[in-house]
Amino acid sequence: MSLIETVLSMPGGAKPRFYRVALDGRTLVRAAWAQGGRPRETVKELEVSDDREALLAFEKARDKKLREGFARVADPSGAARGDVVLEMIVPNRSWCPGAFDLSPDGRTLVVATMLKDGYGAEIHLVDVAGGGRRLVHAEPPEVRPAPRGRGQTFPHTVLFDADGRRIVYALNGETRLLDLARGQGRTLAAYRESADADFNPHRVHPKWDGSRRRLLAYDSGNRVRVLDRQGHIVFEVHADGPYACWDGALSPSGRLLALSRSRGRTYGGSEPMTTEIEVWDTEAGTIRQRIPVPGRQPAKDIGFDPSETLVLAAPWGSGGPGAYSVDTAELVWHFADPHRPERWAACYGWAYSPDGKTLALGRRGELEVVDTATRTADPVFGSDHRPETGTTGRTYGVRFSADGTLVASGGDSGRIVVRKL
């Protein structure tokens, strides 16, 4: 095995600290130092039977420091395509995978995490260039009437607005807006699951349009609302009736709204599950198309392609996405599992680049980047995993910077990785 190494840093204080982890064959080398100081090095001969066990020891040592708040950073201006410019593990080790966002200018990550057992939540800003993090909001446990006591707080989504000065976040059934400079927040929409709405906060989340000027939110009375940046309602539809709302998204222009609606039971039961995607024209206030989705699962990860002629969706399992025509409601393309072509390839999240030329797919443990015209994978990303970088597990979150130069991915391993495009 060739030499594998990574240098981590922790900014802040009078002197930033650094930590190096290296694996040379079966020898693990660790070194720690403060800026301007001499490294203190320890060398350990690993008692392992193969290279895989040695690599696991390297990963364990690296991730231990990442969990302490260290980060791996590199200058984006000197990075090549596919290079890692930030690798970190989120604070608190409890989070809803995908509850992060990359600021439009690509300089900052916002990350929402839960405290132990979900009793309390925090929102941190992370400097992409240096890895430093700052707590900007803390949420106490939900107060419930006796004898129930404390309630859990689940931060499902956190999003920057168009200028990066405010963030929108979903906490349980509430959609909130937080002004970062003033520290002031307000509620844009709120519902109580089963009490005044049929929405499930683990499924439906607020989302922006392409310019981050129109926001999709879910409110009491089963109301699906499109809001402007000031929180004023520009469109509203009631998601009542036998078809429950499982997910939704705005098109890049904000003119179209897609809602995943399902009825029946997924497994067994007297009524098989049927799913359709409603496509609304928010300017005309009419349904543009109803797209039947085959199978007995609801559709999630709803979204549009840059041309707004296709709706992308994935079955509730791990497959997807597939693209359906807005005009004909037919399935136009999907990614097949390379080993079982009758199934869709496993995917947990996806996003288009701002210029629409690139589609990033969150796979198991990795990020796949494909050309949208040919849907062929870029070999710089994906299965050619670099051992010095940890995996993101099931990669639920994929985010681009507004200029399309950076892509961030994060999953249930608690790791977020930002790469150069």
Sequence and secondary structure as in RCSB ss.txt:
>XXXX:A:sequence
MSLIETVLSMPGGAKPRFYRVALDGRTLVRAAWAQGGRPRETVKELEVSDDREALLAFEKARDKKLREGFARVAD
PSGAARGDVVLEMIVPNRSWCPGAFDLSPDGRTLVVATMLKDGYGAEIHLVDVAGGGRRLVHAEPPEVRPAPRGR
GQTFPHTVLFDADGRRIVYALNGETRLLDLARGQGRTLAAYRESADADFNPHRVHPKWDGSRRRLLAYDSGNRVR
VLDRQGHIVFEVHADGPYACWDGALSPSGRLLALSRSRGRTYGGSEPMTTEIEVWDTEAGTIRQRIPVPGRQPAK
DIGFDPSETLVLAAPWGSGGPGAYSVDTAELVWHFADPHRPERWAACYGWAYSPDGKTLALGRRGELEVVDTATR
TADPVFGSDHRPETGTTGRTYGVRFSADGTLVASGGDSGRIVVRKL
>XXXX:A:secstr
   EEEEEEE  SSS EEEEEEEETTEEEEEEEETTS  EEEEEE   SSHHHHHHHHHHHHHHHHHTT BEE  
GGG  TT EEEEEE TTSB  TT EEE TTSSEEEEEEE GGGSSEEEEEEETTT  EEEEEEE  EE  TTS E
E   EEEEEE TTSSEEEEEETTEEEEEETTTTEEEEEEE  BTTTB   TTT   EE TTS SEEEEETTTEEE
EE TTS EEEEEE  SSSEEEEEEE TTSSEEEEEEEESBSSSSSSB EEEEEEEETTTTEEEEEEEE SSS EE
EEEE TTSSEEEEEESSSB  EEEETTT  EEEE B SS TTSB B SEEEE TTSSEEEEE BSSEEEEETTT 
 B TTSTTS  TTS   SB  EEEE TTSSEEEEE TTSEEEEEE 
